[in-house]
Amino acid sequence: MKKLLLSLFILFGLFSPASAATHVKGYTKSNGTHVTSHMRSNSNSSKKDNYSTKGNVNPYTGAVGTKPAYK
């Protein structure tokens, strides 16, 4: 049910990310760890609009941000 609601929010634009998003292709690190493809916000000079920052929600996964913007 949560995924359905999230999909509807994205579809109808009720969640509008503060900045545009970039698709990151999956890759394998030099230590053999595989990183799956994912979406991330475009880089800029602000940490307040990152999906992982407190107060923000990742529109693709529904994950709530937990990291402080500035220490």
FILO-501452 format. One record per residue: residue in three letters; x, y, z of N, C-alpha, C in turn. Coordinates in steps of 0.05 Angstrom, whole numbers, plus 32768, in hexadecimal, padded with zeros to 4 digits. Layout:
# FILO-501452
ALAXYZXYZXYZ;...
END
This chain:
# FILO-501452
MET80107FE88000800080008000801180198000;LYS8027801880108039802F8011804680357FF6;LYS804E80207FE8805A80247FCE8045802F7FBA;LEU802C80267FBC801780307FAA8013804E7FAE;LEU801280567FC8800E80737FCD802680837FC4;LEU803E80797FC8805680877FBF8056808A7FA1;SER804E80747F93804D80767F768039808B7F6D;LEU8022808C7F7A800E80A07F73801880BC7F78;PHE802680C07F8E803180DB7F94804580E37F7E;ILE805680D17F77806A80D77F62805C80DC7F47;LEU804880CB7F41803A80CE7F27802C80E97F25;PHE801F80F27F3A8010810B7F39802081237F43;GLY803A811F7F48804B81367F4F804781427F6A;LEU803B81337F7D8037813D7F978051813F7FA7;PHE8064812E7FA0808081317FAA808F813E7F94;SER809B81557F9A80AC81627F8680C781667F92;PRO80DB81567F8980F681587F95810081757F91;ALA8110817E7FA4811B81997FA4812D819D7F8C;SER813A81877F84814C81897F6C814781717F5A;ALA815181737F42814E815D7F2F815D81457F38;ALA8156812E7F2D816381157F358174810A7F1E;THR818780FA7F25819980ED7F12819980D07F16;HIS819880C07F01819A80A37F0381B7809B7F04;VAL81BE808A7F1781D980807F1A81D980627F12;LYS81E9805B7EFE81EA803F7EF681F7802E7F0B;GLY81EF80147F0C81FC80027F1F82197FFD7F17;TYR82297FF77F2B82467FF27F2682517FE07F3B;THR82697FD67F3782777FC57F4A828F7FD57F55;LYS82927FD77F6F82A87FE47F7C82C17FD37F79;SER82D87FDF7F7E82F27FD17F7B82F47FBA7F8F;ASN82E57FBB7FA582E67FA57FB982D27F8F7FB3;GLY82C47F917F9C82B17F7C7F9482947F817F9B;THR828F7F967FAB82737F9C7FB382647FA87F9B;HIS824C7F9D7F96823B7FA77F8182287FBD7F8B;VAL82277FD37F7E82147FE97F8481FE7FE97F6F;THR81E57FE57F7781D07FE57F6381C980017F59;SER81BD80027F4181B6801C7F3681A2802A7F49;HIS81A280447F49819080547F5B818E80707F51;MET817C807F7F5D8178809B7F57818480AC7F6E;ARG819080C37F67819A80D57F7C819480F17F73;SER819381037F86818F811F7F7F81A8812B7F72;ASN81A5813E7F6081BC814B7F5481CD81597F69;SER81E781597F6581F881677F7881F581857F75;ASN81F781927F8C81F781B07F8D820581B87FA7;SER820481D17FAE821281DB7FC6820281D77FE0;SER81EA81CD7FDE81D981CA7FF681D681AD7FFE;LYS81D781A8801881D2818D802381B5818A802C;LYS81A681A0802C818B819F8036817781918023;ASP817E818F800A816B81827FF7817381667FEF;ASN8186815A7FFD818D813E7FF88177812C8003;TYR817181167FF5815C81037FFF816280F8801A;SER817B80F68022818280EA803C818280FE8053;THR817D8117804D817D812C80628163812C8071;LYS81648130808C814C8131809D813881458091;GLY811E813D80918109814D808781028148806A;ASN81138138805C810E8132804081058115803D;VAL80F7810F802880EF80F3802280F880ED8006;ASN810480D58002810C80CC7FE880F380C57FD9;PRO80ED80D37FC280D580CD7FB480D480B27FA5;TYR80EB80A67FA380ED808C7F9580EA80757FA7;THR80F380787FC080F180617FD380DF80667FEB;GLY80D8807F7FF080C88086800780D880888021;ALA80F38084801F810480858037810680A28041;VAL810380A4805B810580BF8068812280C5806F;GLY812B80DD806A814680E5806F814D80E6808D;THR816580DE8094816D80DD80B0818680ED80B6;LYS819580F680A281AE810480A681A9812280AB;PRO81B9812E80BD81B6814B80C181C2815A80A9;ALA81B6817180A281C08180808B81DD818A8090;TYR81E1819580A881FB81A080AE8202819880CB;LYS821B819280D08224818B80EB822F81A380F9;
END
